């Protein structure tokens, strides 16, 4: 009866047209939401499955450099993990950054660069990119400390001895370095600034000629990577006084730090980092960060890097961004004070 229907005592009662229409609208809305969600999930899943859709290229500096080694180890590891060929493309100077700057932000073009990438605007009027604006940080891949090495004829057995000697002979001691802004250069300039000494820079075309000049006694001082200095130190052709890390390094066993040898706060290490073009989707950056961290964390890769005087890191994108900001503040101040811009 109608009374029973009004009391809701069974489910076969007739409904009003308004109630029926309302129910139909609710059903249609739910169906549209379900179809839309399914469509979006399908598209997102397809995109994830499509990456990488073609070979990936990692652009870096000249062959044989520290950045080239990092790039090739990462490329080999990513090829195995992603199932697509990862190719290393060598470009000189700032050109590698410019190539990646113009690439599509789709994860198929990456950059491996050293500290020079984010210091270029401080050093060169010709810098064409903004390291913060134009690149997406992926990971801080590795670091390579240097040792403060001197020619055996120099009467200095410690950093304190060297500082005292340099102060007693202002402008008479020379240090060798590679290009402007290279670790061999900036490490020495930081030493000069913090120690308050006047030592003269002699520039060479690369680390090889620079260390050859030190071994030959043409210069007296050089900040050089641990792997390059080690054979000369073992042979007695050079004396290693200290390592440039903040803490003692396994790459330079037995050596004190420059900081603990009379220059508190001194630290200078070469850094190697991976970037993607600006506006690369956060999901791709996260994927690349995860995969590259796995590569860098593998024992064979860590061993290869260690044997080359480099320690694997594998940071988050945020940690790399913070390192860049800190480095730019520290070295930018030194570069301006020393008048190095434009050289």
C-alpha positions in Angstrom: 0.0 0.0 0.0 1.0 3.6 -0.3 1.3 3.8 3.5 3.8 0.9 3.4 5.8 2.6 0.7 5.9 5.8 2.6 7.2 3.9 5.6 9.9 2.2 3.4 8.7 -1.3 4.4 9.6 -2.9 1.0 11.6 -2.0 -2.2 9.0 -2.2 -4.9 7.3 1.1 -4.3 7.0 3.5 -7.2 9.4 6.5 -7.1 8.6 10.1 -8.1 9.9 11.3 -11.5 12.2 13.8 -9.6 13.8 11.1 -7.6 14.3 9.0 -10.6 15.9 11.9 -12.5 18.2 12.7 -9.6 19.3 9.1 -9.4 20.1 9.0 -13.1 22.1 12.2 -12.9 24.2 10.8 -10.0 24.8 7.6 -12.0 26.0 9.5 -15.0 28.3 11.7 -13.0 29.8 8.6 -11.3 30.3 7.0 -14.7 32.1 10.0 -16.2 34.4 10.2 -13.2 35.3 6.5 -13.5 36.0 6.8 -17.2 38.1 9.9 -16.8 40.2 8.4 -14.0 40.7 5.2 -16.1 41.7 7.3 -19.1 44.3 9.3 -17.1 45.7 6.3 -15.5 46.1 4.7 -18.9 47.9 7.7 -20.4 50.2 8.1 -17.4 51.0 4.4 -17.5 51.7 4.6 -21.2 54.0 7.5 -20.8 56.0 5.8 -18.0 56.3 2.7 -20.1 57.5 4.7 -23.1 60.5 6.3 -21.3 63.1 6.0 -22.6 61.5 6.0 -26.1 64.9 6.3 -27.9 68.6 6.2 -27.0 69.7 8.7 -24.3 72.7 10.9 -24.7 74.9 12.2 -21.9 76.9 15.3 -23.0 80.1 16.0 -21.1 83.6 17.5 -21.6 86.6 16.2 -23.4 87.6 12.5 -23.4 89.8 11.3 -20.6 88.6 13.9 -18.0 87.0 13.1 -14.7 83.6 14.2 -16.0 84.1 11.8 -18.9 84.8 8.9 -16.6 81.7 9.6 -14.5 79.6 10.0 -17.7 80.8 6.7 -19.1 80.2 4.7 -16.0 76.7 6.2 -15.6 76.0 5.5 -19.3 77.0 1.9 -19.0 74.9 1.4 -15.9 71.8 3.1 -17.2 72.0 1.1 -20.5 71.8 -2.0 -18.4 69.0 -0.8 -16.1 66.8 1.0 -18.6 67.2 -1.3 -21.5 68.1 1.5 -24.0 71.5 2.5 -25.3 73.0 5.5 -23.4 75.6 7.3 -25.5 78.3 9.7 -24.3 78.9 12.8 -26.4 82.0 14.8 -25.7 82.0 18.5 -26.1 84.7 21.0 -25.0 84.5 23.9 -22.6 81.1 25.5 -22.1 79.7 23.9 -25.2 78.4 20.8 -23.4 76.2 23.0 -21.2 74.9 24.9 -24.3 74.0 21.7 -26.0 71.9 20.5 -23.1 70.4 23.9 -22.6 68.8 23.7 -26.0 67.6 20.1 -25.8 64.0 19.0 -25.2 63.2 18.5 -21.5 62.1 14.9 -22.0 64.9 13.0 -20.2 66.7 11.9 -23.4 69.5 14.4 -23.1 71.6 14.8 -19.9 74.6 16.7 -18.8 77.6 15.5 -16.7 79.6 18.5 -15.6 82.0 19.6 -13.0 82.0 22.7 -10.8 82.8 24.8 -13.8 79.2 24.7 -14.9 77.9 26.7 -12.0 81.0 28.9 -11.7 81.1 29.9 -15.4 79.0 33.0 -15.0 81.4 34.3 -12.3 84.5 33.6 -14.5 83.6 34.4 -18.0 81.8 37.2 -19.7 80.9 34.9 -22.5 78.8 32.5 -20.3 75.5 32.0 -22.2 73.5 30.2 -19.5 72.2 30.6 -16.0 73.2 27.4 -14.1 70.2 27.7 -11.7 67.5 28.7 -14.2 68.5 26.7 -17.2 69.1 23.2 -15.8 67.3 20.7 -13.6 69.6 19.1 -11.0 69.5 15.3 -11.0 72.3 14.2 -8.6 75.7 15.1 -7.2 77.5 12.1 -8.6 81.0 12.2 -7.2 83.8 14.3 -5.7 87.6 14.3 -6.2 89.9 15.8 -3.6 93.3 17.2 -4.4 96.6 17.1 -2.5 98.9 20.1 -1.9 102.1 18.9 -3.6 105.5 20.5 -3.7 108.8 19.8 -5.4 111.2 17.8 -3.2 113.8 20.6 -3.3 111.4 23.0 -1.4 112.3 23.2 2.3 108.8 22.6 3.5 107.5 19.4 5.2 104.0 20.7 6.2 101.5 23.3 5.3 102.7 25.5 8.2 106.2 25.3 6.8 105.0 26.2 3.3 103.0 29.2 4.6 106.0 30.5 6.6 108.4 30.0 3.6 106.0 31.8 1.2 105.6 34.7 3.6 109.4 35.0 3.9 109.7 35.1 0.1 106.7 37.0 -1.3 106.3 36.7 -5.0 109.2 34.2 -5.4 107.3 30.9 -5.2 105.2 29.7 -8.2 102.3 27.4 -8.5 101.2 25.6 -11.7 97.6 25.3 -12.8 95.5 24.4 -15.8 92.7 26.6 -17.1 91.1 29.5 -15.3 88.5 28.2 -12.9 89.8 24.6 -12.9 90.3 23.0 -9.4 94.1 23.3 -9.9 93.6 27.0 -10.1 90.9 27.8 -7.6 92.3 25.5 -4.9 95.6 27.5 -5.0 93.7 30.9 -5.1 91.8 29.8 -2.0 95.0 28.8 -0.3 96.6 32.2 -1.2 93.6 34.1 0.2 93.3 32.1 3.5 97.0 31.9 4.1 97.7 35.5 3.1 100.6 34.6 0.9 101.9 35.9 -2.4 102.6 32.9 -4.7 102.5 33.4 -8.5 100.4 31.4 -10.9 102.0 29.8 -14.0 99.3 28.6 -16.4 99.6 25.5 -18.5 97.4 23.9 -21.1 96.0 21.2 -18.9 96.9 19.2 -15.8 99.5 17.0 -17.6 101.8 19.9 -18.6 101.3 21.5 -15.2 102.4 18.6 -13.2 105.3 17.9 -15.5 106.5 21.4 -14.8 106.3 20.7 -11.1 108.2 17.4 -11.4 110.8 19.2 -13.4 111.2 21.9 -10.7 110.1 24.7 -13.0 107.4 25.6 -10.4 107.4 24.7 -6.7 103.7 24.1 -5.8 100.6 22.5 -7.2 97.1 21.4 -6.1 96.6 18.2 -8.0 94.2 15.2 -7.9 95.2 12.3 -5.6 95.3 9.8 -8.5 97.6 12.1 -10.6 99.9 12.9 -7.7 100.2 9.4 -6.2 102.7 7.8 -8.6 105.0 10.8 -8.4 104.8 10.9 -4.6 105.6 7.1 -4.4 108.6 7.6 -6.7 109.9 10.5 -4.6 109.5 13.0 -7.4 107.0 15.1 -5.3 106.2 15.7 -1.7 102.5 15.6 -0.7 101.8 17.9 2.3 98.0 17.7 2.8 94.7 16.8 1.3 92.1 19.4 0.4 89.0 17.6 1.9 87.4 18.9 5.2 88.1 15.5 6.8 90.9 13.0 6.2 90.3 11.0 3.0 90.8 7.4 2.2 92.0 8.6 -1.2 95.1 10.1 0.5 95.8 7.8 3.4 98.0 9.2 6.1 97.8 12.8 4.9 96.4 15.5 7.2 93.9 18.0 5.8 94.9 21.5 4.9 92.3 22.7 7.4 94.0 20.8 10.2 97.4 22.0 9.2 97.0 25.7 9.9 94.2 26.9 7.7 90.9 26.1 9.5 87.9 26.0 7.2 89.9 25.3 4.1 88.1 22.8 1.7 88.4 22.4 -2.1 87.2 19.4 -4.0 86.2 18.9 -7.6 82.6 17.9 -7.9 80.8 16.0 -10.7 77.1 16.3 -11.2 74.3 15.3 -13.5 71.7 17.7 -14.9 68.7 17.6 -17.3 67.4 20.6 -19.2 65.2 23.0 -17.3 61.5 22.1 -17.1 62.1 18.4 -17.3 59.1 16.8 -15.5 59.7 16.1 -11.8 58.6 12.5 -12.3 61.5 11.9 -14.9 64.0 13.7 -12.6 62.9 11.4 -9.8 63.2 8.3 -12.0 66.7 9.3 -13.3 67.9 10.1 -9.8 66.8 6.7 -8.5 68.4 4.8 -11.3 71.6 6.8 -11.3 72.0 6.4 -7.5 71.7 2.6 -8.0 74.5 2.8 -10.6 76.8 4.9 -8.5 76.1 2.7 -5.5 77.2 -0.5 -7.2 80.5 -1.9 -5.9 82.2 -2.1 -9.4 81.4 1.5 -10.1 82.5 2.7 -6.7 85.8 0.8 -7.1 86.4 2.2 -10.6 85.9 5.7 -9.4 88.0 5.2 -6.2 90.9 3.9 -8.3 90.7 7.1 -10.3 90.8 9.3 -7.2 87.1 9.9 -7.0 84.4 9.1 -4.5 80.9 8.2 -5.6 78.1 10.2 -3.9 74.6 9.9 -5.5 72.7 12.8 -3.8 69.1 13.9 -4.1 68.3 16.7 -6.6 67.7 19.0 -3.6 71.1 18.3 -2.1 72.8 19.1 -5.5 70.9 22.4 -5.7 72.0 23.3 -2.2 75.6 22.4 -3.0 75.5 24.6 -6.0 74.2 27.6 -4.0 76.8 27.1 -1.4 79.6 26.8 -4.0 78.5 29.8 -5.9 78.5 31.9 -2.8 81.9 30.7 -1.7 83.8 30.7 -5.0 82.0 33.7 -6.4 83.3 35.8 -3.5 86.8 34.5 -4.1 86.7 35.0 -7.9 85.5 38.6 -7.5 88.1 39.4 -4.8 90.9 38.0 -6.9 89.7 39.7 -10.1 89.6 36.5 -12.0 86.6 37.2 -14.2 87.1 37.3 -17.9 90.4 35.5 -17.9 
